[in-house]
Every structure is written in C-alpha cells, then in structure tokens.
Amino acid sequence: MPDAGPSFTVKLAETDEELRAAQRLRYDVFVRELGGGGEMVDHQAGLERDRFDPYFDHMLAIDDGTGAVVGVYRLLPGARAAQVGQFYSEDEYDLTVLKQGGRKLLELGRSCLHPDYRGGMAMYHLWNGLAAYVAEHQVEVLFGVASFHGTDPQELAQPLSMLHHNHLAPPDLRVRAQADAFQPMDLVAEADLDRRAAMVQVPALIKAYLRLGGFVGEGAFVDRAFNTTDVCLILDTARMNDRQKRIYGGA
C-alpha cells in the first residue's frame, strides 16, 4: 500500500518547552533561512522570540511520528492586545479602521513550516486548527503582516502592484502602512501588469489568503531587521463565499 504520509496533532503550546520548540523552528526559518534578526533573538540557544510572545497563543503542528514541531502560527485575540498595549502589526501599520470597527479581531503572525513539510499536509492541518480557533472565539476579522523575502521594492514591483490593483481592501478594512515608513505598492501601472509573472513571486501564504477572499492594506513596509518587505493581509469572515468557507474549514 502507498505511504499515507505523516499524521499530525495541532494544538496550542501549553508549556515552556512547547513554546521553545516553536521559537526554535522560527529561528531556523526566519533567522537561518531568511536572514532575519531582532532584539530578543537568542543566537546561542537558536530561538527567535520577541516581547509579544507571552501574550500570543502559539499553535503548533506536531508530527505524530517524531514528536517534532514542524509548523507554527502565532495568534493574538483583540481583547488580549490591550494587555500588550498594541497589536504586533501596529509597528508597521495604522490599524485604526479595524480597531474602531467594533468587530472581533484576531492577529496572525510568525507562520512557518519546516522545509521538509512544505507542500504537504502540515499547513492544511494548521489551517483546520485556525478555523476551529476562529469559530471558538467568534472571530470576525483576521489580519496580520505577511512577507516577501528581500528589501528592494523595485524587485517586487510586479507582485506588489498586482496586490494593490486587484486585492486592495475596501475602505472599512483598509489599514495603511505607517506614514513614516509608507512604501507605495502601485509601482507598475495596471495596464502593464504581468499577472502570471507577479503570481510566481507571491509567497504561498499570501496566495492562500487571496484564495479565501483576503485583501491587502494600502502600502508596504520594508522590514530591514527581518530582511523582508511586508504587506498587511485582512480576511473578513462575513465576506467569504460558500466555496471559500469550505476551503477555510478544511472540507
């Protein structure tokens, strides 16, 4: 019989060791692989961490066969952001339009998979776990920054422009990159877009949000510490059609 592949358990981190396992995977991906950094990164222990970690829920995908954490997602319900004093994304984006909307918010971040599990079922299981979390907490709007590798917007002109022209959030969801670091995304005129070439450069996570009906905020943020160019993704569960809800729910 063909190999069915690994099975996974998806759960929230409950112990310090489980949190460290998430931070080790984040270090491997964001620091070793992508060249990122940060004030609280522990290079000696190989942990990517920051001051927001104690306030987030950390969703783990665990390979049942090895016990290894092979995927992570970081989740911050809006009510808990008040304890931190801000959402993580507010360092990059003005979130006023979301915060004043009166709807239940969930910030997502630090999503990553071990290289050996990309393109397989691990992300599918993480998305199922996320859907269950959203239902349990009655979340209405999900958002968070997602990254392109590299810090030269001109090299990303096609995908950034495609996102701006085709997936810009409606006014009631349209966050904006902070004024002091606002990087315009409409770098190529709509008539000059090469959509196929643009989509090749779009990371898989951003493509997944677009398939679910997600939008992007206005303007990008160049994060030199993390060696990325960030966009803010917003997903309004009330705007999802039946097909998108089935995809999101893992049907």
Backbone torsions as a table, in degrees:
resi	resn	phi	psi	omega
1	MET	NA	147.7	179.3
2	PRO	-67.1	150.8	177.6
3	ASP	-66.7	123.7	-178.9
4	ALA	-75.4	-8.4	-179.2
5	GLY	83.9	174.8	-176.9
6	PRO	-69.1	152.9	169.8
7	SER	-103.3	157.1	-172.5
8	PHE	-131.4	149.1	167.3
9	THR	-112.5	131.4	175.8
10	VAL	-112.7	127.2	-177.4
11	LYS	-153.7	166.2	172.4
12	LEU	-86.2	142.7	176.5
13	ALA	-61.3	132.4	-178.3
14	GLU	-118.1	-14.9	-176.6
15	THR	-126.9	164.0	176.7
16	ASP	-61.0	-37.4	-179.1
17	GLU	-66.2	-38.8	177.4
18	GLU	-65.9	-39.0	176.3
19	LEU	-64.0	-42.5	178.8
20	ARG	-63.9	-35.3	177.4
21	ALA	-62.4	-40.7	176.5
22	ALA	-63.9	-42.9	-178.8
23	GLN	-68.5	-30.4	175.8
24	ARG	-67.9	-43.1	177.5
25	LEU	-63.8	-42.9	177.1
26	ARG	-59.8	-38.9	178.2
27	TYR	-63.1	-45.6	-179.3
28	ASP	-59.2	-40.8	-175.7
29	VAL	-82.8	-54.2	-170.4
30	PHE	-80.9	-29.8	-178.2
31	VAL	-98.7	-58.7	-176.9
32	ARG	-67.4	-45.6	-173.7
33	GLU	-81.9	-44.0	-171.9
34	LEU	-104.3	-4.9	173.7
35	GLY	79.8	22.6	-179.6
36	GLY	-81.4	179.7	179.5
37	GLY	-161.6	-165.2	-179.9
38	GLY	162.1	161.5	-174.0
39	GLU	-60.4	-38.2	-173.7
40	MET	-101.2	7.4	178.0
41	VAL	-63.2	130.1	-179.6
42	ASP	-104.0	97.2	-177.1
43	HIS	-70.3	-32.2	-178.5
44	GLN	-66.9	-43.3	-179.6
45	ALA	-89.1	-10.3	-179.3
46	GLY	70.2	47.3	-178.4
47	LEU	-122.1	127.6	172.0
48	GLU	-98.0	115.6	-175.5
49	ARG	-146.8	165.0	175.6
50	ASP	-152.4	-179.6	-173.5
51	ARG	-70.5	-13.9	-179.0
52	PHE	-84.0	-18.9	-173.4
53	ASP	-52.8	-40.9	-177.6
54	PRO	-64.1	-17.7	-175.3
55	TYR	-98.4	-17.9	-178.3
56	PHE	-85.6	152.7	161.1
57	ASP	-85.0	139.6	-177.9
58	HIS	-114.6	109.3	-179.1
59	MET	-88.2	129.7	-175.3
60	LEU	-115.8	139.8	166.0
61	ALA	-105.8	120.1	-174.7
62	ILE	-114.4	128.9	174.9
63	ASP	-72.8	115.4	-176.1
64	ASP	-62.5	-28.1	-177.4
65	GLY	-74.1	-33.8	-176.2
66	THR	-111.6	-18.5	-175.4
67	GLY	78.2	5.0	-176.7
68	ALA	-83.0	142.9	171.3
69	VAL	-78.3	117.0	-174.1
70	VAL	-116.4	-4.0	176.8
71	GLY	-154.5	146.1	178.8
72	VAL	-141.0	156.4	173.9
73	TYR	-145.2	139.1	179.8
74	ARG	-110.2	129.6	-170.1
75	LEU	-128.4	130.1	179.3
76	LEU	-128.9	104.9	175.1
77	PRO	-64.1	146.8	-176.1
78	GLY	-55.8	-39.4	-178.2
79	ALA	-61.8	-32.1	-178.3
80	ARG	-80.4	-20.4	178.8
81	ALA	-60.8	-28.1	178.8
82	ALA	-62.7	-30.1	178.7
83	GLN	-67.8	-33.8	179.1
84	VAL	-79.9	-30.1	-175.3
85	GLY	99.9	-7.0	179.4
86	GLN	-173.3	164.3	165.7
87	PHE	-81.5	153.9	175.4
88	TYR	-54.6	-43.5	-174.6
89	SER	-64.1	-18.2	-176.0
90	GLU	-69.1	-14.6	171.7
91	ASP	-67.3	-21.5	-176.0
92	GLU	-115.2	-30.1	-172.8
93	TYR	-130.9	144.7	171.3
94	ASP	-81.5	111.5	-174.6
95	LEU	-99.9	15.6	-174.6
96	THR	-52.1	-43.8	-175.4
97	VAL	-62.5	-32.8	177.0
98	LEU	-77.6	-43.5	-175.5
99	LYS	-68.1	-27.2	179.8
100	GLN	-93.6	1.9	-176.2
101	GLY	-78.9	-12.9	177.4
102	GLY	74.3	17.3	-177.6
103	ARG	-112.3	158.6	-178.4
104	LYS	-75.4	124.2	-173.9
105	LEU	-109.0	151.1	171.5
106	LEU	-138.6	123.1	176.6
107	GLU	-93.9	133.0	179.2
108	LEU	-112.0	149.7	176.8
109	GLY	-170.9	174.7	176.4
110	ARG	51.6	35.3	177.6
111	SER	-75.1	128.0	177.1
112	CYS	-160.5	157.6	177.5
113	LEU	-126.2	147.5	169.3
114	HIS	-59.4	139.7	-176.3
115	PRO	-52.9	-34.6	-176.9
116	ASP	-69.4	-12.8	-174.5
117	TYR	-112.0	4.7	179.1
118	ARG	-75.6	139.7	-178.2
119	GLY	82.7	1.3	178.5
120	GLY	-107.6	-149.2	-172.9
121	MET	-92.9	-6.1	-175.4
122	ALA	-61.7	-44.3	-179.1
123	MET	-67.0	-35.4	176.5
124	TYR	-57.4	-44.3	-179.2
125	HIS	-69.8	-37.6	175.6
126	LEU	-61.4	-42.1	179.1
127	TRP	-64.2	-38.8	175.7
128	ASN	-61.0	-43.2	177.8
129	GLY	-62.7	-39.8	178.6
130	LEU	-64.7	-42.4	179.3
131	ALA	-60.7	-41.0	178.8
132	ALA	-65.7	-39.9	178.7
133	TYR	-62.9	-44.4	179.7
134	VAL	-61.7	-42.1	179.3
135	ALA	-65.7	-43.2	-178.6
136	GLU	-62.7	-39.5	-176.7
137	HIS	-94.1	2.8	178.6
138	GLN	53.9	43.9	179.6
139	VAL	-71.8	138.9	179.8
140	GLU	-107.1	-35.2	-178.2
141	VAL	-131.3	125.4	175.0
142	LEU	-105.8	143.4	178.7
143	PHE	-156.1	165.4	176.1
144	GLY	166.4	163.6	179.2
145	VAL	-84.1	142.4	174.1
146	ALA	-128.5	152.9	-165.0
147	SER	-120.7	143.1	161.6
148	PHE	-96.6	142.4	176.3
149	HIS	-73.0	134.5	177.5
150	GLY	104.3	160.9	-173.6
151	THR	-123.6	16.2	177.9
152	ASP	-106.4	102.3	-177.3
153	PRO	-58.7	-29.3	-179.1
154	GLN	-65.4	-31.7	177.0
155	GLU	-71.6	-17.6	-179.4
156	LEU	-110.9	18.4	-173.1
157	ALA	-58.9	-41.1	-178.3
158	GLN	-66.0	-54.7	-178.8
159	PRO	-65.9	-38.0	178.9
160	LEU	-63.6	-42.2	-179.6
161	SER	-67.6	-39.4	177.7
162	MET	-60.4	-43.3	178.5
163	LEU	-63.5	-42.3	-179.1
164	HIS	-64.1	-47.1	-174.8
165	HIS	-74.6	-32.7	-171.2
166	ASN	-109.2	-16.9	-172.1
167	HIS	-135.8	21.2	-179.9
168	LEU	-65.8	135.9	-177.6
169	ALA	-64.1	147.8	173.0
170	PRO	-65.3	162.5	-173.3
171	PRO	-52.7	-36.2	-176.0
172	ASP	-74.8	-7.0	177.7
173	LEU	-124.0	2.8	-167.7
174	ARG	-84.8	86.4	172.1
175	VAL	-69.1	161.2	-179.3
176	ARG	-130.0	141.9	173.0
177	ALA	-57.3	143.1	-178.2
178	GLN	-54.4	140.2	-171.1
179	ALA	-57.6	-35.0	-175.6
180	ASP	-78.3	-5.5	179.8
181	ALA	-138.0	22.8	-174.8
182	PHE	-68.6	120.4	176.2
183	GLN	-109.6	110.9	179.0
184	PRO	-56.9	144.3	179.2
185	MET	-103.5	-16.7	-179.3
186	ASP	-84.9	68.5	-174.8
187	LEU	-88.6	-17.6	178.4
188	VAL	-127.1	133.7	178.8
189	ALA	-61.1	148.2	-176.5
190	GLU	-57.2	-37.2	-178.7
191	ALA	-67.6	-20.9	-177.1
192	ASP	-100.2	7.3	-178.8
193	LEU	-69.5	139.9	169.1
194	ASP	-110.0	91.3	-171.3
195	ARG	-60.2	-38.9	-179.6
196	ARG	-62.9	-47.3	179.4
197	ALA	-64.1	-37.9	-179.8
198	ALA	-63.5	-44.7	-176.3
199	MET	-66.8	-28.4	177.3
200	VAL	-60.3	-33.0	-177.5
201	GLN	-86.9	-9.1	-176.6
202	VAL	-81.1	124.2	179.2
203	PRO	-59.5	153.4	-175.5
204	ALA	-58.1	-38.5	-178.2
205	LEU	-63.1	-42.1	179.0
206	ILE	-66.2	-41.2	177.0
207	LYS	-58.6	-39.4	-179.3
208	ALA	-62.5	-43.1	178.7
209	TYR	-65.3	-38.1	179.1
210	LEU	-64.5	-39.4	178.2
211	ARG	-62.4	-28.0	179.9
212	LEU	-87.7	4.3	-179.4
213	GLY	90.0	18.2	-179.6
214	GLY	-71.8	161.0	179.2
215	PHE	-122.0	171.2	171.4
216	VAL	-119.8	150.4	174.1
217	GLY	-74.2	177.8	-177.9
218	GLU	-91.2	124.5	178.9
219	GLY	89.7	148.5	175.9
220	ALA	-106.4	169.1	178.6
221	PHE	-129.4	123.8	179.1
222	VAL	-89.1	112.2	-177.3
223	ASP	-102.0	93.4	-175.0
224	ARG	-70.8	-30.7	178.4
225	ALA	-63.8	-34.6	-178.2
226	PHE	-99.2	-1.0	179.0
227	ASN	60.2	42.6	-177.9
228	THR	-137.8	163.1	166.4
229	THR	-115.6	120.5	-170.2
230	ASP	-103.6	146.2	168.3
231	VAL	-123.1	156.4	177.4
232	CYS	-101.1	120.5	178.9
233	LEU	-95.7	140.0	178.4
234	ILE	-132.8	131.7	178.6
235	LEU	-127.2	117.6	179.4
236	ASP	-99.5	112.3	-175.3
237	THR	-63.2	-27.4	-179.6
238	ALA	-71.4	-19.9	-178.7
239	ARG	-93.3	-4.4	-178.4
240	MET	-74.5	136.5	175.3
241	ASN	-84.2	176.8	-174.7
242	ASP	-61.4	-40.8	-180.0
243	ARG	-63.0	-43.9	179.7
244	GLN	-65.2	-37.0	178.2
245	LYS	-64.9	-36.0	178.5
246	ARG	-67.0	-42.3	177.1
247	ILE	-61.3	-48.1	-176.1
248	TYR	-63.4	-40.1	-179.4
249	GLY	-77.7	-4.9	177.1
250	GLY	86.1	15.3	-179.4
251	ALA	-70.1	NA	NA
